[in-house]
Amino acid sequence: AIARAIATEPDVVLADEPTGALDSRNAENVLQIFDDLQTPERSICIVTHDLHVAHFARRKISMLDGRIVSDASVERS
């Protein structure tokens, strides 16, 4: 699925719960792939309910009842 998503070299890749059906090892691999794919020219947008997955974000936009309640850049170490 990731290969199909990037085959046309899009500026934005949308991923809806990309690790939802994966074991923890493969989920980490997928998150690392997305991290490697992110460049100044390509954004990766991941929708998730998993706080561990959200931890990988460089920017987090949180929603509640269909409304944005926070939008913040995240400094990663």
Steps between C-alpha positions, in 0.01 A plus 500: 500500500785740575660430162172577323460820700839637397524359146388829344726705731218700664558814705273362774452139613184428702504199732189403697598282799793347307613286795158395628519134391873452556702348781728741686817407306343556159325815623840643597632410153210679330546809716871505418421475128260794526761696694758430228252601226426839657701778335459875460330416169275218632267506799374185668158536663414215737158472659510294819345438839824338622705734720816300426456564128426867569832521686679471163341818368680825435167680518191387689149618428249368753127491446205458733141471383599595146687816598870577519591551866878527463758545228865497597841432357689238697873502557638149478824378649 
